[in-house]
Every structure is written in structure tokens, then in C-alpha cells.
Amino acid sequence: MDSIKGVLELIVPRLIGLIMDRLAIEEQEAFTRLYSSQLYAQLERDETKLWHLSVPALFELFNEEQQTGRITYPEEA
């Protein structure tokens, strides 16, 4: 779990920045949306390997969940 935490510390700020930019929302709103998302819950689980995906790919999954309530996980995840 510690290795995941370290990876998330690198991924989350970049993902928050992308969410803020693409959705034109404030930082606190971006954090709230990300931390309450199904994607973040899955990102925290080492076995999903979602942290292997690029930040833009993670944003696409996040955005899909925000728009549809569902996530279509890539096969390599």
C-alpha cells in the first residue's frame, strides 16, 4: 500500500490540474469530485493497476464516469 501511496502523490496533483483545466472548475471542486469518484477508489487498489495509466488516460476515465456514471476500463489495466 505504501508504494501505491507514493505513486498517487505523483499522479493526483497532475490529475487535479488536468481536471481543473479541462472542466474549468476550482481546485477544491476538482479534489472533491476526484476523491468521491469510483475511479479514485479503484486507483487506490494496487491490484487494479490503474496507476500504470497516463494522467490523460486517467482523466478520460474520470470524465467518462462524471458524464455517464460508468467507467470503461482499458484492457491493459
PABA-672179 format. One record per residue: y, z, x of N, C-alpha, C in turn; residue in three letters. Coordinates in steps of 0.02 Angstrom, whole numbers, plus 32768, in hexadecimal, padded with zeros to 4 digits. Layout:
! residues N
YZXYZXYZXALA ...
END
This chain:
! residues 77
7FC480008029800080008000803F8000802BMET 803C80218065807780238090808A7FDD80A8ASP 80597FB380B680697F6F80CC808B7F478094SER 80767F52805780967F31801E80DE7F498017ILE 80E87F8A801F812B7FA58019815A7F85804CLYS 81427F7D8089816A7F5C80BD817A7F1480ADGLY 814A7EF0809381547EAB807F81867EA68046VAL 817F7ED3801581AD7ED37FDC81F47EE27FF2LEU 81FC7F0C8025823F7F1B803E82617EDD805BGLU 82397EAD807182537E6F808A825F7E3C8051LEU 82317E3B802282337E097FEC82677E1A7FB6ILE 82677E587FA082907E6B7F6682DA7E5B7F6EVAL 82FB7E6D7FA683427E5C7FAB83507E117FA6PRO 83267DE97FC4832F7DA07FC083237D877F79ARG 82F17DA47F5882E27D8F7F14831A7DA57EE5LEU 83347DE17EEF836D7DF97EC683A97DCA7ECFILE 83B67DB77F0D83ED7D897F1A83E57D477EF6GLY 83A87D2D7EF6839A7CEE7ED583A17CF57E89LEU 83887D2C7E6E838E7D3A7E2683D87D3D7E13ILE 84007D627E3A84477D677E2C84697D237E2DMET 84587CFC7E5F84777CBA7E6784637C8A7E30ASP 84227C847E2484097C537DF484177C657DABARG 84177CA77D9C84217CBC7D5784687CD47D49LEU 84917CD37D7E84D77CE97D7884DD7D2E7D58ALA 84B87D5E7D7584BA7DA37D5C84CB7DD27D95ILE 84E17E0E7D8384F47E407DB584B67E5E7DD6GLU 84C07E7D7E0F84897E997E36845F7ECC7E0EGLU 84817EFA7DEC845C7F2E7DC7842F7F0E7D91GLN 84497EDC7D6F84227EB97D3C83E77E957D5BGLU 83F17E777D9583BB7E557DB883847E877DCBALA 83987EC17DE683667EF57DF783417F0C7DB9PHE 83657F187D8383457F307D4683127EFE7D2CTHR 83267EBF7D2A82F87E8B7D1282BB7E837D3FARG 82C67E837D81828E7E7B7DAE825E7EB67DAALEU 82797EF37DAF824D7F2E7DB182297F3A7D6FTYR 82437F1F7D3882217F287CF881F37EEC7CE7SER 81EE7EBD7D1581C77E807D08817D7E8A7D17SER 81557E627CF6810D7E5F7D0481037E447D4BGLN 812D7E157D6081277DFA7DA3812C7E317DD8LEU 815D7E5D7DD181657E927E0381287EC17E03TYR 810F7ED07DC880D37EFB7DC580997EDA7DEAALA 80927E997DE3805C7E757E05806B7E6D7E50GLN 80AB7E667E6180BF7E607EA780AE7E9F7ECELEU 80B27ED87EAE80A37F187ECE80587F217EDCGLU 802E7EFA7EBB7FE67F007EC37FCF7ED37EFCARG 7FB57EF17F317FA07ECC7F6C7F6E7E957F5BASP 7F407EA47F2E7F0A7E747F207F227E337EFFGLU 7F5F7E327EE27F787DF47EC47F907DC27EF8THR 7FA27DDB7F327FBB7DB27F6A7FF97D8A7F58LYS 801D7D9E7F24805A7D7A7F11808F7D7D7F46LEU 808D7DB17F7080BF7DB87FA580B87D817FD9TRP 80837D5A7FD7807B7D21800480A87CE77FEFHIS 80BD7CE67FB180E67CAF7F97812D7CB27FB2LEU 814E7C797FB581937C777FCB81C07C987F97SER 81FB7CAC7FAC822B7CCA7F7D823D7C987F46VAL 824A7C587F5582577C287F1E821C7C227EEDPRO 81DF7C247F0781A47C207EDB81A07C5F7EAFALA 81AF7C997ECC81AF7CD67EA581E67CD47E6FLEU 821F7CB87E8182547CB27E4F823D7C867E15PHE 821B7C507E2382037C247DEE81D37C497DBFGLU 81A87C727DDB817A7C9B7DB281A27CCD7D89LEU 81D37CED7DA881FD7D1E7D8682237CFC7D4CPHE 82407CC27D5B82677C9E7D28823B7C887CEEASN 81FF7C727CFE81CF7C5E7CC981C07C9A7C9CGLU 81B57CD47CBB81A77D107C9381E37D237C68GLU 821F7D1D7C83825C7D2E7C5E82647CFF7C22GLN 82547CC07C2A825E7C8F7BF582267C8E7BC2GLN 81E87C997BD881AF7C907BAB81877CD07B9ETHR 81927D037BC8816A7D407BC181267D3A7BE2GLY 811A7D037C0480D97CF77C2580E57CE07C6DARG 80B17CE67C9680B47CCD7CDA80787CA27CE6ILE 80837C667D00804E7C3A7D1580477C437D60THR 80147C697D74800B7C777DBC7FF07C3A7DE0TYR 800B7C2D7E1C7FF07BF57E437FA97C047E5APRO 7F837BD17E667F3D7BDA7E797F347BFF7EBBGLU 7F637BF57EE97F5B7C157F2A7F6C7C5F7F2AGLU 7F8A7C787EF47F9C7CBF7EF07F607CE97EDFALA 
END
